Amino acid sequence: MDGDVDIYDVIIIGAGIVGLSAALYTARQGLKTLVINKDIGGQLSLTDEVQNYPGFISIKGLDLVRRVENQARVFGAEVVFNEVIKLDKVDEGDFIVKTASGDE
């Protein structure tokens, strides 16, 4: 985002496995989706080995998160690395998200 106001159907704050999974599904349904977080992966990115995720016998946490991020992007989700500093509700169901870099 470049300082202009962009409109999204869904904005997900948090790029952990749950946020990225949600982005994958919303983008796959054709919703314009944005994920915002300071970094990628959340707690899972700190995990050396995940052995209980379907489809993988063993995978590093960060590798799993990156795969889900890539799949969400394939379906059209945007992922930006920034810090959300404020949410303003402007009317029923609409919000303005302000980030540390000044984007809305």
Wavefront OBJ file of the C-alpha trace (Angstrom):
o trace
v 0.000 0.000 0.000
v 1.333 3.418 -0.870
v -0.584 5.868 1.323
v -3.790 5.608 -0.704
v -6.837 4.068 0.911
v -7.334 0.537 -0.395
v -10.611 -1.303 0.105
v -10.635 -4.995 1.023
v -13.420 -7.448 1.710
v -11.365 -9.052 4.481
v -8.403 -7.772 6.494
v -6.705 -10.294 8.758
v -4.417 -8.974 11.467
v -1.906 -11.699 12.201
v 0.209 -13.846 9.880
v 0.424 -16.973 11.975
v -0.878 -20.301 10.731
v -4.493 -19.428 11.611
v -4.438 -15.983 9.979
v -2.804 -17.321 6.824
v -5.217 -20.269 6.694
v -8.146 -17.863 6.949
v -6.605 -15.764 4.160
v -6.248 -18.840 1.981
v -9.949 -19.658 2.334
v -11.275 -16.108 1.940
v -9.077 -15.417 -1.097
v -10.074 -18.759 -2.606
v -13.710 -17.651 -2.342
v -12.892 -14.557 -4.384
v -12.800 -12.072 -1.519
v -10.162 -9.343 -1.752
v -8.004 -10.316 1.230
v -5.170 -8.566 3.063
v -3.034 -10.016 5.864
v -1.083 -7.570 8.036
v 1.528 -8.502 10.625
v 4.961 -7.327 11.754
v 6.470 -10.657 10.737
v 5.498 -14.082 9.478
v 4.545 -17.201 11.339
v 3.681 -16.299 14.887
v 4.556 -18.891 17.507
v 4.698 -21.707 14.954
v 7.679 -20.114 13.203
v 9.689 -20.734 16.387
v 8.899 -24.458 16.374
v 11.738 -26.685 15.184
v 9.572 -29.637 14.230
v 5.844 -30.118 13.671
v 4.732 -33.752 13.614
v 0.975 -33.407 13.966
v -0.076 -31.445 10.875
v -2.066 -33.440 8.303
v -0.102 -34.242 5.170
v 3.337 -33.970 6.763
v 5.168 -36.576 8.819
v 7.576 -33.873 9.977
v 8.090 -30.258 8.901
v 9.764 -27.204 10.404
v 7.245 -24.691 11.720
v 8.500 -21.828 9.550
v 8.461 -24.054 6.449
v 4.822 -24.952 7.104
v 3.875 -21.303 7.588
v 5.672 -20.311 4.361
v 3.798 -23.023 2.428
v 0.444 -21.755 3.702
v 1.483 -18.153 2.950
v 2.436 -19.135 -0.604
v -0.845 -20.977 -1.124
v -2.827 -17.968 0.148
v -0.908 -15.707 -2.256
v -1.630 -18.093 -5.157
v -5.341 -17.530 -4.519
v -4.834 -13.754 -4.456
v -4.312 -12.838 -0.804
v -1.926 -9.956 -0.169
v 0.474 -10.218 2.767
v 2.172 -7.074 4.074
v 4.621 -6.710 6.920
v 3.618 -3.757 9.034
v 2.223 -3.032 12.484
v -1.447 -2.196 12.969
v -1.661 0.715 15.383
v -5.336 1.638 15.172
v -8.719 0.373 14.003
v -11.500 2.891 13.418
v -15.057 1.729 12.825
v -16.596 4.071 10.262
v -20.012 2.438 9.868
v -21.706 -0.935 10.164
v -19.138 -3.510 9.082
v -16.554 -1.055 7.730
v -13.249 -0.200 9.377
v -10.185 1.886 8.652
v -6.956 0.108 9.573
v -4.001 2.377 10.302
v -0.454 1.042 10.282
v 2.824 2.217 11.772
v 4.040 3.293 8.324
v 1.006 5.569 7.930
v -0.902 3.411 5.453
v -4.689 3.150 5.698
l 1 2 3 4 5 6 7 8 9 10 11 12 13 14 15 16 17 18 19 20 21 22 23 24 25 26 27 28 29 30 31 32 33 34 35 36 37 38 39 40 41 42 43 44 45 46 47 48 49 50 51 52 53 54 55 56 57 58 59 60 61 62 63 64 65 66 67 68 69 70 71 72 73 74 75 76 77 78 79 80 81 82 83 84 85 86 87 88 89 90 91 92 93 94 95 96 97 98 99 100 101 102 103 104
